[in-house]
Amino acid sequence: MKSKGKAGEPVFRVEGVTRVYRTGAVEVHALRGVDLALNEGEMVVLLGASGSGKSTLLNIMGGLDHPTAGRVFFRDQELTRVSESKLTAFRREHVGFVFQFYNLVPSLSARENVALVTEISNDPMTPEEALERVGLAHRIDHFPAELSGGEQQRVAIARAIAKRPDVLLCDEPTGALDSATGVQVLEALSQVNKDLGTATILITHNAGIQKIAHRVVILADGQIKSDSMNAEQVAPSEVTW
């Protein structure tokens, strides 16, 4: 079993991160000096309009992109100084990703899609356990085409959590779903956060979803405009959009 830090300790620290994309002579400033910490066991919702920098920040934290300037730490390791091979190992061992589109392999069953991760992880759950945690034990041998959109997204969550990641990075996980199905996905993410203590960041355009989080961070024009704690969390079933 991977060792976890103490509750409340930072899993990630982002310090002065900027990201500039260049297309010919045009510069796009996606992030402008962002400082952010994500703590053990915490669920944080990132809100902001399209182009505010949410996905860029998530990709940098997950080792999928590099900052133009600034530093990113995972615990005591500075990710902005490690080699590509160590960054790959970091993603494989410590981070689970959930995206808006499920990225399941159509020719594989739910069990087999999750096994893609468990076969290369150090201390994984079984596919059966991961699927049970997201309420899909009864759909384990079904193929993606036989599953609803919400069920496919929950398979994607099971795949992400099967390696027992320290952090779960979710980019619009309910963006392609109706409200009732989205609630089922939010319930799965909340349960994982609660049961496993997996630090979770969830990007959304839906302001109502912020109520399920411990903390809400709002981005605009590549900068953090506010970072506040929720006085209390509500159950996903109480979220409306």
C-alpha positions, 0 to 999 in steps of 0.5 A: 500500500502506498504511504499517504501523508498526514491529513491536511498536508499539501499534496501539490504546491504551485508557485508563480506558474505562468503558461504562454503559448506561442502561435507565430507572432501571437502569444496567449497567456493561459496562466499568469502567476498562479499560486495554489496548494492542494491538501491531503483528502481535500476536494477542490472545485475549479470554476471559471469561464472557457479560456480562464486557464482551468485545464492548463493548470490541471494539465501542468499539475498532472505532468501533461504540460510544462509551465513557462515559468514557476514551480510545481511540487508534488510533496517534496519533489519539484516536478518542474526539475525532473526528467520526462521519464520521472514525470511519466513515472509520477503520472503512472504511480500517483495521478488518476485522470478523468476527462469529459470524454471517457476514452474507453477501449470499445473492444474491451469490457468494463473489467478489461478497461480497468485492468489496463491500469491495474496490470502496470500499477505497483499496488492496485485494486482488482478491477472488480473492487474498483468497479464495485466502488463506483457502483458497477459490479453488476456491469463488469463484463459489459462493453462500452457500447452496452453502457450508458454515458454515466456508466461509461464515465464511472468505468473511467473513474474506476480505471483512474482510482484502481491504482490508488492514486494520491490525487484525482484530476477531473476535467469536466467529468459531467460535461457530456451528461444530463443532470441525473446522470451527472449526479451519479458521477459526482456521487462516485467521485465524492465517495472515492474522496471520502473513503480513500482520502484521494485529494481531488480537483474537479473542473466544471462550468457548473457553479452548482457543483461547487457545493459538494467541495471542501474548497472552491477556486475561481479562475479568470484570465489565467489568474486565481480570483478567489479561493474560499472554503465551503462552510459545509458540503452538500450531497451530490443529490442536492446539486441542481443545474 
